[in-house]
Amino acid sequence: MAVPKRKTSKARRDKRRSTVWKLEAPAISRCPNCGEYKLSHRVCGSCGYYNGREVIKTEA
C-alpha cells in the first residue's frame, strides 16, 4: 500500500485548502451617462464617457 514518505507540513496543507486562488466575477456597474453595463474604472464602450467627461469620441 502507498504511504507518504514525509509528513505534509501545516503550511503546505493550508495553502492547498485555501480558497484565495479561486476566480471572482468582475465588478460590473452601470454607466451614469448612458445606462449601459461597463467594468468599474474603465471607459464606457458605448458612449465613451469616464468620470463625467467624454474621453473617446463616438459616432452618433
C-alpha positions in Angstrom: 0.0 0.0 0.0 1.3 3.5 -0.8 2.4 5.5 2.2 3.6 9.2 2.2 7.4 9.4 2.6 7.2 12.7 4.6 4.6 14.4 6.7 2.8 17.2 4.9 3.6 20.5 6.7 0.8 22.6 8.1 1.7 25.5 5.7 1.6 23.2 2.6 -1.7 21.6 3.8 -3.3 25.0 4.5 -2.1 26.5 1.2 -3.9 23.7 -0.6 -7.1 24.2 1.4 -7.2 28.0 1.0 -9.8 29.5 -1.4 -7.7 32.5 -2.3 -6.8 31.3 -5.7 -10.4 31.0 -6.9 -11.5 33.5 -9.5 -14.2 36.0 -8.9 -16.7 37.6 -11.3 -15.6 41.1 -12.4 -17.3 44.1 -10.8 -19.9 45.4 -13.3 -21.6 48.7 -12.9 -24.0 50.9 -14.9 -22.7 53.9 -16.8 -24.2 57.1 -15.3 -24.3 58.7 -18.7 -26.0 56.1 -20.9 -27.0 53.3 -18.5 -25.1 50.5 -20.3 -23.2 48.0 -18.2 -19.4 48.5 -18.0 -16.4 47.4 -16.0 -15.5 49.6 -13.0 -12.8 52.2 -13.6 -13.0 51.8 -17.4 -14.2 54.0 -20.2 -17.8 53.1 -21.3 -17.7 51.3 -24.6 -21.0 52.6 -25.9 -20.8 56.3 -25.1 -17.1 56.9 -24.4 -17.5 58.7 -21.1 -15.4 58.2 -18.0 -15.8 60.1 -14.7 -18.3 62.5 -16.2 -16.1 63.5 -19.1 -16.1 62.4 -22.8 -12.8 60.6 -23.3 -13.4 58.8 -26.6 -15.4 60.4 -29.4 -18.1 58.1 -30.6 -20.3 58.3 -33.7 -24.0 59.1 -33.0 
